[in-house]
């Protein structure tokens, strides 16, 4: 657990360095004002940290030069607003959220974060690499306000609220399983947000996101292939590969295999876990032998070992 209290914007800058990303914190408007901020964060595992944050009015800035030059982890921040108004400006967009709403920002982006009045939020920190979320999906969802009535946000908020109170009591295996649940919920929420026509980025990233969504929707079909994607979007298989490459993604067949194995690992972490054969079928593998061989190459252990020990 990490906790800190700050009674000046200078001290709050130091807290940001330790707990989030380097930010220049300034008082709102001109002149200096009384400031108070506090944070308590708890890690579920190496992938998900939950931080309760409260702060007075301030502006937090991360310049493009800082975002490009600093060697920091590429991390997603899902801010679930509890009170006050919070504005996030990045990726050419500004999202203003109030109590019950949410917004996504990212450590490697230049950004401005404004707390307009004394406010509080619950923030989920998820390294991009550990979460395995597609980059086009993340880009499409940055600085997009998520309304309080969104059903997936309501589920995510309720889950995060409960985990904030119980994380300290979870053993490592339970913490890892809960982290997987949180990642799944964030993945579903971001896909829903990015699914709006006006939320999709232009160019290859947009098409890559749509193709990836198609693959994920049919992940359990063993006949799913690059050719199936090409037929669905009226392009050639070679063009599908070019779209993935232009969006900074691995080849589509590799992407599909990795997603199947990622879903398989999560299914095997559940309690009670399904059988290895059931997981193989649900993740689109034609037979258990092929699934076991691929799983061992990716994770270093067999699916049965992963299932038994919650690796």
Secondary structure, 3 states (H helix, E strand, C coil): CEEEEECCHHHHHHHHHHHCCCCEEECCCCCCCCCCEEEEEEECCCCEEEEEEEECCEEEEECHHHHHHCCCCCEEEEEEEEECCEEEEECCEEEEECCCCEEEEECCCCEEEEECCCEEEEEEEEEHHHHCCCHHHHHHHCCCCECCCCHHHHHHHHHHHHHHHHHHHCCHHHHHHHHHHHHHHHHHHHHHHHCCHHHCCCCHHHHHHHHHHHHHHCCCCCCCCHHHHHHHHCCCHHHHHHHHHHCCCCCHHHHHHHHHHHHHHHHHHCCCCCCHHHHHHHCCCCCHHHHHHHHHHHHCCCHHHHHHHCC
